[in-house]
Amino acid sequence: MATSRSVHRSVSGASPHSSAFRPEVGGITLLPDAEASPLVRDAIIEAGGSLVPLGDETRAVIWLANEKPETLVEVLETHPKVQWVQLPWAGVDKFADALRELTRDDLLWTSAKGAYAQPVAEHAVMLVLALLRNIGTRARANSWGDKMGESLYGSNVVIVGAGGIAVELMRLLEPFDTRITVVRRSDGDVEGAARTVTSDRIDEVLPEADVVVLAAAATDETRKLFDARRIALLRPQSVLVNIARGELIDTDALVEALREERLYGAGFDVTDPEPLPDGHPLWSEERAIITPHSADTHEMTQPLLAGRVRDNVEAFIGGKDFVGIVDPASGY
């Protein structure tokens, strides 16, 4: 059911990227379809931006497609005066090759990271509670059955990633009196977490986890981060939730763990492959709950993307700090 309500706000990660480079102020071009999002178009104008067709005047590109990276590469190669590109989603893995290919000192990349953190974190809490309360099993049941379920209160929660989703998720978990461990790539404590460890120490914290939530960017380093060996570190009482990217989990290894009841449950808003094919064995696992990448629906994201564009257009023309800066080297 569509809704016009817009109640979410952007959430910054624990350590957002920054850049000393300031793009040259000039025309802004909305691509690949200038009419794709009236909200974004209006946000550019409201922020004082000058919308122009792609050409010599273009200094910034707002890219509204989560595909066609090769087309974006072509645009930037044929228009070298472009100095700022805004991407539409929090994850930029679809544009990883373009980021590497077009790395230059006079090109700033920004994404929507943090913009969609609230709806995605809300979805993660829903999946955690549903798994602990055996909603997947009950939704498939055709008889009364036995009483089952675990409580989230007082649980040990491991969050992999320290971006806006992780920050918002910690806020939402506060009433449950959980003990949160954040696993992140870089050093430094994350405010609100009982413990912060670097990603090379993830194996130390998994055996004591009641709940694991994957909220990390998809990079070469995180691909199949949860393989058969790492999944085996989790206890049979643990639940695993992925609201990041499907590629973070070895799907075959997870299916096997669920089938052998080595996990209490697993919840996914993202899968590998995606979409998950009809008839895939994961669909028949009672311990699994799958949603179709719907943690942030179009109705939720469009106002948030428009807000991110408005903030960054104001930064572009007014000398303020950009939000959601992407580091091409790290891929997020």
Secondary structure, DSSP 4 states (H G I P E B T S, - for coil): -------------SS----S--PPP-EEEEES-TTS-HHHHHHHHHTT--B--SSTTEEEEEE--SS-HHHHHHHHHH-TT--EEE-SSS--GGGHHHHHHT--TT-EEE--TTTTHHHHHHHHHHHHHHHHTTHHHHHH-SS---------TT-EEEEE--SHHHHHHHHHHGGGT-EEEEEESSSSPPTT-SEEEEGGGHHHHGGG-SEEEE-----TTTTTSB-HHHHTTS-TT-EEEE-S-GGGB-HHHHHHHHHTT-SSEEEESS-SSSSPPTT-GGGG-TTEEE--S-SS-HHHHHHHHHHHHHHHHHHHHH----SSB--TTTT-
